[in-house]
Amino acid sequence: MNHFRQLWEYYTVRYAASREVDRDRGEVSATTVVLAAALIALALSVGVIVSGKVRDKATDLDLG
C-alpha cells in the first residue's frame, strides 16, 4: 500500500506544479491529462466492481 501512497503523492505534487505553470499559459499539460485519465479509469473500475457485487447479491435473493 505504501507504493500507492508514493504514487498518489507524486501525482498530486505534479498536478499542483502543472496547474501553476498552466495558469500562465492556459494550456493542459500531459500530466493533467494522465491524471484525469487515471481518475476516470479508477471511477469506472469502482463502478464495475460495485455493480457486479450488487448483481451477485440480487441473484442470490430468494423471492418465492
PyMOL commands that set and color helices and strands:
alter all, ss='L'
color gray80, all
select helices_A, chain A and resi 2-25+30-59
alter helices_A, ss='H'
color red, helices_A
deselect
rebuild
show_as cartoon
